[in-house]
């Protein structure tokens, strides 16, 4: 037990509280004190500025209203001057002797309805403004009491005092002290509205043209006020919130949301019912979501609501080409996996990312996870503002050095994925202000700026090997997808560097890209799989060959490697959209390698398929493709998982690039060195154009069909439909 503090004697009245607990809890209460001190300062500043402004405005407004009331209240009682004039007129008439009788009992006075209405509005406006001023002074006093209590708390290090303070602060929260300033402002707005309405009515009794002009100005102001108050109902980020915003939300927003939620729930229940009848038992998550409260919680969460909306839009897009797709299945998968659309959307807009970066860049440069988060999560490669941002980063030696240093802190598949995405965006960024320098240096400027990253890449590649194995064990293909997209970016950048020549040697950019591929090829889980029997593990030797050989072989093997990793991950994760937001618009993706090598595939003589590729085809249930003269027929979609069609199309593209039925010796040949491949199989000479066989649907084998279990595994909070082949486990 630690020593007894000086302010805590063993003979104190309550010695049963352990001293160790108090010492260990000081960190918690210190953090609590800092938090409430910050809130105290915010509340105090808001109270001082807002309430002081309200009091000043109330004084001016009350004086204005009082000046008008001095004149308007007279219309509620008889005018003694008018009565005197009427009596004098009667006396003059009687003196003329025309026989007119003076009425000794005049008509009783009655104020007009217009006068009554004007005075009601103005008197209420005056009372409301005075009430808001009174409430403003009370809010200042109540806030001052709370600030005093928190100020006393800042001077002590006592657990007991902190616990006592909880009562003050929780009471302020429970009774809505922080909401009272908004109420005060709302009362002042109401007083102004009442006064303006009364002013318009008052002017109509005096001069109609003047009243019309003032009414037009008042109406324009009211229109702008209402529009500004309504925008926050549709745009949460809009700062034009007024007291009327809450009023509109209660009386318009809530009923509209309730009606739309009811209609959405009815549609969801119908879709679930159809799914239950056609596809078998419901998953536990689906049953749970049928509860109205749970459904409302899911649909009101920003992330899941956005995924549901994007999944619904992508359903109607995919429905045009694939009639077998089901609305409920597609949207449910989109909500749970986040793949609601083929084109992923960033968490924040590019402008928002720049706004955040300008305020936290010092923190991000000092913390590697924050730096990776910016590149791997917030960035979006399809906007010019992001390209300009990353180009500026790449030209900043301090920033590039921080990126290189941050690679040493990668310790999880998630951080590795984010780091790869950051490097991908950093290397490929193009901006008008940088093109002149790139042209002058013949593309070398990009690689000179990022040289320090390539120096530490061997150590990063060793980490990727361990983390890739962990990702496959966790059945998450996000890291393999990021690595495949990163490789593709480097291959695309080969077009910006000069080709290899014996006289000039290997250019800097080409040598840097070769280093990356060489280091990744050293390890089992990061290397490229061979598509053809002559494909070599020594991929660095390919960089001295012609570009079309290099791009064709590496891009096709890159797609094959990702498909194999997705198979080992049971098709979970983002493998189906590896490029997402990290490639420029209209750029060829990982699975678009044939488009990237247009014309080259047809000109090349088909090599024999490798053993790993043939084993992959057999492992996913495509043994029919291994038969002689196979047309690589596409199983009819029907009741197959959606990802099966994407995988089949990608595998067919690969199968059409090789001779799928080689000799038995070639089928099991291991990858060899480049020179050995040239000696045994000869150079890759162009062959006559070959027509790729057009696939026609066939009846899928029973092992490709969905199998719905009668019950789900105990203890599983979320399960999936199982398919006999590994390709179906999505």
Secondary structure, DSSP 4 states (H G I P E B T S, - for coil): -PPPPTT--TTSTTTTS-HHHHHHHHHHHHHHHHHHHHHHHHHHHHIIIIIHHHHHHHHHHHHHHHHHHHHHGGGGS--HHHHHHHHHHHHHHHHTTS-PPP-SSPPPP---HHHHHHHHHHHHHHHHHHHHHHHHHHHHHHHHHHHHHHHHHTT---HHHHHHHHHHHHHHHHTTHHHHHHHHHHHHHHHHHHHHHHHHHHHHTT-HHHHHHHHHHHHHHHHHHHHHHHHHHH-TT-----HHHHHHIIIIIHHHHHHHHHHHHHHHHHHHHHHHHHH-SPPHHHHHHTSHHHHHHHHHSHHHHHHHHHHHHHHHHHTTT-TT--HHHHHHHHHHHS--SSS---SS-HHHHHHHHHHHHHHHHH-HHHHHHIIIII--TTSHHHHHHHHHHHT-HHHHHHHHHHGGG--SHHHHHHHHHHHHHHHH---HHHHHHHHHTTTHHHHHHTHHHHHHHHHHHHHHHHHHHHHHHTT--HHHHHHHHHHHHHHHHGGGSPPPBTTTBS-HHHHHHHHHHHHHTTSTTTSPPPSBTT--S-GGGGGGS-HHHHHHHHHHHHHHHHHHHHHHTTT-SSGGGSSTTSS-TT---GGGHHHHTTTHHHHBPPEEBPHHHHHHHHHTT-GGGGSTT---PPBP-TTS-HHHHHHHHHHHHHHTTEESS--HHHHTPPP--HHHHHHHH----B----PPPPP--BPPPGGGSEE--SSPPTT-SS---EESSGGG--
